[in-house]
Amino acid sequence: MANSYEEYAIRDRVPDAKKAVLLVIDMQEYFRGMAEPILPAIQRSIDLARAARIPVIFTQHSHNGPSEYGMLYEWWDGNLIMAGSPEAELMPELPKLESDKLVPKHTYSGFYNTDLERHLKETGKTEVIITGVMTNLCCETTAREAFIRGFRVFFSSDATATINEDLHVSSLKSLAYGFAYLVNVNSLAAMSK
């Protein structure tokens, strides 16, 4: 049980289709190695959201130059995703529609220096369902910031991924304890019922 997050997932709730959006975080070519295994769960989550008439919002992490690097340049030894590069592109297997909102971002948070919060408020959305990569960096940071901004957070345990199981489970434990309702593809299926 020490490696399990279930002991912390004591709160049970299903997203409200009228109040929710599905966030697909950074499913880009740069992250293909860790993103491919969860691609079926992401695709299914998107299909379920669309069936429940939940808007789908994609984030795309990249940098145009040094003014956008922040601490990431130092932390990752200059290994950043540059805007316009093949690595910055969203994976083509994603069922992204032209009408889906795309939020460009330059750090771990989907909220910092973006229009995401304004868009959610303008459209009357108060819940976010988080999927994508990396569980412990961009997904977790976005979840925590959503919670702090007053949004109800649902975090997918099977449609998020990172470099290893230890980091994935550690994030799920922390999020379940203090920030988010944990969901998976099966529980999201209840949204359309």
Sequence and secondary structure as in RCSB ss.txt:
>XXXX:A:sequence
MANSYEEYAIRDRVPDAKKAVLLVIDMQEYFRGMAEPILPAIQRSIDLARAARIPVIFTQHSHNGPSEYGMLYEW
WDGNLIMAGSPEAELMPELPKLESDKLVPKHTYSGFYNTDLERHLKETGKTEVIITGVMTNLCCETTAREAFIRG
FRVFFSSDATATINEDLHVSSLKSLAYGFAYLVNVNSLAAMSK
>XXXX:A:secstr
 TT SGGG        TTTEEEEEE  BGGGHHHHGGGHHHHHHHHHHHHHTT  EEEEEE BSSGGGTTTHHHH
TTT   BTTSGGGSB TTS   TTSEEEEESSS SSTTSSHHHHHHHTT  EEEEEEE IIIIIHHHHHHHHHTT
 EEEEEEEEEE SSHHHHHHHHHHHHHHT EEE HHHHGGGG 
